[in-house]
């Protein structure tokens, strides 16, 4: 016969959810049901606490989590923009999350670069099909900034980031765009450090600009395969070992 100690061996008590997690569940239900949309204002803290039968502390904690996730914005005052507004800024939240995980080394460089290549191949291929004239203008503007010999390293890096983000936005796939944007933005500061440390920076900048030009030309020519191949070669060329810190 099994004793009580044996019966408990390997089993742990089921944890009770924290109250703020229940608040998050209720807000998620409102979004899933279509009763709460982007741009809608959440009830005031006091009202929400009373409606859900929880403390204001629990509501406040749930709001902090939603803000960190890029799902709400808060503004004081009394206008139409005041209060807690449901929003959508996944790239910002994902950028912070990815950057922090890179810093604590829970995501290694090789995996990060490989993920970026996979996503940016898809973004470039889709952009070649879906890019609008406005998308192409954004790409051309970023490209012109990179090709400007008067650009500083910082300005080049900003234009480089803008170029890759513009490709992602031109893809027409919201999720691919948000993930690509988050990865590229998370790598931004390390890329700047790498460029600043290159004694041959002018030559490197010229080479990278040429690679970006080929990517742009493929997208403008609506050549999905070439656009995907060019962006993959561009990233792989910057990380030949795929094992150093990403940018």
Beta strands, then each sheet from edge to edge (+ up, - down):
strand 1: 72-75
strand 2: 83-86
sheet 1: 1+ 2-
end
